[in-house]
Structure formats: structure tokens, C-alpha cells
Amino acid sequence: MTQRKRIVAGNWKMNGNLALVEAFSSAIQPAQFPQVEVVVFPPFPLIAQVAKTGIATGSQTVSEQDAGAFTGEVEAKLVAELGASYSLIGHSERRTLFNESDELLVSKFVKAQEAGLTPILCVGETESERESGQTETVISRQVKAVIEELGVATLKDSVIAYEPVWAIGTGKTASPEQAQQVHKFIRDLVAQFDTEIAATLPILYGGSVNEQNSDLLFAQPDIDGGLIGGASLKPDSFKQICESAVGNV
Ligand code: 13P
């Protein structure tokens, strides 16, 4: 089987502070998790602090602009300078609460890559889209927006995270089978453009992952790790989730 990079990423959203970075730094040493890349996505002002702990880090979004008169925005190059190596792009909260369109997200994806950050493109359907049988249409649109604009080769240095919107922060995680089905759909979709890139592309699952369900999720053949929200704010829970990824390498 193709060896794909395993990643467990914690998205702190608008949570956390210096004390939480300190708690993570005591609880988590990356060397404890061989073959698993552990990444923390704190709010922008904490990126440099997390980088100093030796844990890989990234931003939750980046601006689609280069430096300039854009009050409140943060440039991808600055994120990289602070020691980050990843950026989330298109988290459902950005798509919904901040009206980020597929087109805008392509621009952000480009800026992240130009700055040397690995983009983690987040995709996922809402509950009503799932109920009306639109899951594959929605995911396909979100993934193809990047491939058709930038070419499939751009995915060689990126990651996709499948996060069904109905599973985010609700405690209603997708079953391992439901998640695997969509992950396989994503890999097959990318394979229509390039089989080698599809085989090596890490695809993470996110949505109510915790230390109780991570093991079965990570055991699925097309699930290469997780993007964790709530449970990533608790160092002990997050550590156990990282351990279950090690057990499923
Ligand atoms: P929860 O793990 O809290 O459901 O959040 C998932 C998420 O949005 C990670 O990006």
C-alpha cells in the first residue's frame, strides 16, 4: 500500500491563550508520535509561540492579498516567517460565516503555497445537502474549484480535509463507513486527473473526532488522520487521538 503522510491537526478556532500553548508544550512532544505529523492551528497571535514548542503549526486562514492596506488581514508570508508550515483553507466556518466562495479560496490557496505553506483544503456538505443526496456534487465542486483553476499538480503539496458540516461541533460524528465512503470518493475524483497524486494525497477527517472514536476512523483505508476541533483544546484528549493515529500507521 502507498505510504501516505499521517497528520493529526488541532484547529483551536477562536480559542486558546498562552497558558494553553504552555499546557500543550508540556503534554506533547512530537517525537512521541513516530510517523505522524502533529499540527496545531491556533489563532494568529499564538503561531510563533506554538512554533517555539517544536510542534508543527499553521494558520486557520490567510489573506488572498499580498501585504498592503488591508486592515485586520494577515499575509501568508508573515505566517510562514513566524514558523508555520501549514494553513487551513476553506474551513466551513470561513465559507459560511465569512462568505468565502470557492473562487476566493483558490486565491488564498495560491497565496499559502507561494509562501511555502502547505494548504489543507477543507470540504464538506451540510445536513440538508446530505439529506437531498447532494454530498458528492458539493464535494466535487469544492475540490474541482482548485484542480480546474490551478491544475492537479498543485495538490501534490497539499492536503484535503473532509469535514461534514453537520458533524462539526455537534457530537454527531460521521460513522467510519460514511467517512470512508466520502474519502474514497475524493481520492477517486483526484485520480481522474492524476492517479499518482491521488494515491499520495493525505485526506483527513474532521467533525466531532474524539479519543473514543478516532481509532476506528483512522483505521479506514482512505482516512489519513484527523482535523480536530473541540478535543484539540484538551491536551490529554488530543494526545490520545495522536496515539491512535500512530497505532494505525
Ligand atoms: P469539532 O471537532 O469540534 O467537531 O470541530 C471540527 C472542526 O471544525 C475542525 O476544523
Residues whose N, C-alpha, C, O or C-beta is under 5 A from the ligand:
A	BS01	13P	N11 A167 I168 G169 T170 G206 G207 S208 V209 L227 I228 G229 G230 A231
